[in-house]
C-alpha cells in the first residue's frame, strides 16, 4: 500500500497490483480482496485507476474460480484485470461483462492479428511483448482499431525469457515462474563444466564479480520516450511490484516530469538515483542487451535516508531508514519537480531534544525543511 500511495502521489494515472489469486508474485501477494477495495478507494479519490494482475497460467479447475474472482474484484472497485490466458479472458467476459480486460505481456502479443483477436474477445488493452521494436509497434498500431489501447513497458527489471515465459526456475527449484513462484534463477552465478571432468567448474569470468550470463539488465526507455509515444503506445508501464515506495516514487516522478516537458538529462539523473542493474533500452531499437556478464551488484548515486511522515510549522517529521548526520547536505524528493537540496540542521528526537544524528531505524525525528515539504516526500543524499 505504501508503494501504491507513492505511485499515486508522484504522478501515475493508474496502478497495477496483485490480488489473492493467479498473480505472478505469489510469494508476496500484498493485497487481499479487502486490500484491493482499500486501494481502489484511495486511488479513485485521486482520479487514478486500479488494474489487478491475474496473469498466471490458468488450469482447468481454475476457470470457474476466475469467473467468480472477476465479480469480486468488480465489487471491490477494480477498473480492469490483466490476464494472459484466452480461456480466462472468455470466462471473465461471460461472468462479468463490465469488467475491463487487459491482455498481459505474458501473452506475448507480437502482431496485429493477435491484437485484433484479443479485441474481438472483449479486451480493451494489449500489453505488448517486450521483444518488439518501434517499427513493429507502429505497424500494430496502424492495423488495429483505435478503440484498442496499446501498453508498453518502459522501466524496470527484465526477464531473460521470452515475454517472461520461463522454465528455468521450475527446472532448478520446482518453483514455476509462470505460476508466481519465480526463484530468480537467472540472477544466479553460473559456471562451465566439461563432460569428462564432472564436478570441475570453470568460471566464465568477465570481471572480479564473475559472470551472470542469464541475468538481464534493467530496462530504461527514458531516452526513447518521444519515439515510443509516436509509435502509438497509449500507456507506459513501470515495473515495480517488488520495489520500495521510495523506488516507485522516484521512477514515477522522473517519467511524469519528462512527460510534462522536463529536461531529459534531469530525468535520467533521477533514474540513476535508485538502486538498479545496469540500464538498457531493450528491444525498442533492436539493440537488446540482455546483459550477458552483467555485474552482480546494483548501481545508485543516492542513499535513501527517510520518508517524510508529517509536518508542523517549519519542521518536517521523518522516520529513519539510514543514518542522517547533522550538517549533511540532503535532497527532498517532492512530486512534479527536481529535488531541492538543503543542509540538515537542528535535528531533534522524538522527545524534542537536540540530536547530532538520526540513526536508529524506525525512530522519528524532526528538522526544518523547505515550505513545500510534507507527508509522502522522501529524503536522500549523495553517496
HUQUIDA-V178606 format. One line per field, one symbol per residue. psi: psi as a letter, one per 20 degrees, with the letter a starting at -180 (. if undefined). burial: + if it has 9 or more other C-alpha atoms within 8 Angstrom, else -. A space follows every 10 residues. Layout:
psi->???
burial->???
//
This chain:
psi->hghghggghj jqiqqqrqbi pkrklhimgg orhhhggggg ggghikkprp pppljqpprg iighhhghgg ghhghijphq poqipghhgg gghghmhipp pppqhiiloj rhggghghgh ijpiqpoqqi jqrhghgggg ghkqqhioqp qqpipaqqqi qokjnqiggg ghijophijj kpjkhiirpq apqqgjmpio poqmphahia pmiipqrqpo jgijghhggh ijphpppppk ijrrhggggg gggghggghj jqphgghhhh hihqpqrqqq jcihkkkpnj lpkqqhrrqq iqppgqqpir qpcjqqpqpp gqpoppippr qooqpjrqqp qrpoqlpqah jiqqqiqoho phqqrqqqrq hiqapirqpr qq.
burial->--++++++++ ++-++-++++ -+++++--+- +++--++-++ +-++---+++ ++++++++-- --+--+++++ ++++-+++++ +++++--+++ +++-++--++ ++++++++++ -+-+++-++- -+++++++++ ++++-+++++ +--+---+++ +++++++-++ -++++++-++ ----++++++ ++--++---+ --+------- --+++----+ ++++++++++ ++-----++- +++--+++-+ ----++++++ ++++++++-- -+-+-+++-+ ++++++++++ +++++--+++ +++++--+++ ++++++++++ +--+++++++ ++++++--++ ++++++---- ---+-+++++ ----+-++++ +-+++++++- --++++++++ +--
//
